[in-house]
Amino acid sequence: MSRVGIYGGTFDPIHLGHLHVITQLFEKDLIDQLVVIPAGQPLLRDFQPRATGQQRFTMCELAVTTLPESIRAKVSVNPIEILRDGPSYAIDTVVALQASFPNDQIFLVIGADAFEKINQWHRIDDLEKMVQIICINRPGYKGLGIDINALDVSATSIREGRNSQVPEKVGAFIRENGLYDNQ
Ligand code: ATP
């Protein structure tokens, strides 16, 4: 039985804070493999993503290629949510992933800010019976989860041009596609 982590997010864009989470999940031996899943139509957010689902998926793929080889081999990016119409419910994604990993234990990786809203998630009682949750602390949300010395970076700060902590390949993709100009 393998421990399969699911790391969902808007990833608009994926940044070095996310990659640090991914690296630490393996450094701390919390999971054996990880599936990164960009959200299609994210819930519980005030704004829809600036980049399309396909662009956010591509940025995740580019970012994963920059991980050390030993970790990269255990990480995949899955388009299941961006290919699905309608809202992205974590429980639907977990049900689909369970079919791909029938004998494995699924872990849901979420930041402490997202964890604070978890009681609002669709069918959270059912979801909690199906997965184990790994909550990761990030600056401003200490105390609830695992401490990984999270980086003080958010996708919002990158979209607003206040921060540039993205892998170089992702930065180039953002510039080439003019993604967060005219904020
Ligand atoms: P935004 O600023 O647009 O809200 P974000 O930076 O929070 O974006 P998301 O794509 O919403 O990024 O995050 C995906 C997941 O990664 C969430 O569970 C979030 O809590 C977590 N996360 C985001 N940034 C960090 C960080 N710097 N350190 C640890 N976890 C993070």
Residues whose N, C-alpha, C, O or C-beta is under 5 A from the ligand:
A	BS01	ATP	G8 G9 T10 F11 D12 G17 H18 V21 V109 I110 G111 A112 D113 A114 N137 R138 A150 L151 D152 V153 S154 A155 T156
